[in-house]
């Protein structure tokens, strides 16, 4: 195994925060998917898909460098997740 003299790209704290934010995004996306599957009409399902779409993109493009956004996700997504889990389909 070779030792690299190059410093790590991200610190352990940055990676921990990134992983927490990524997991929160996954949970919110899953909650949207559940609501979409239970939507009482195609129109409501489509509206939920539109709300979910930017989260899919964000999850796929988020990096540990996005410190400000990661902080926002960790601060804001738990409430959004709770709202999605508490509300009924189409609410």
BELGIUR-V502354 format. One line per field, one symbol per residue. ss: DSSP state (~ for helix, > for strand, _ for the rest). Layout:
# BELGIUR-V502354
ss->???
This chain:
# BELGIUR-V502354
ss->___________~~~~~~~~~~~~~~~~~~~~~~~~~~____~~~~~~~~~~~~~~~~~~~~_____~~~~~~~~~~~~~~~~~~~~_____
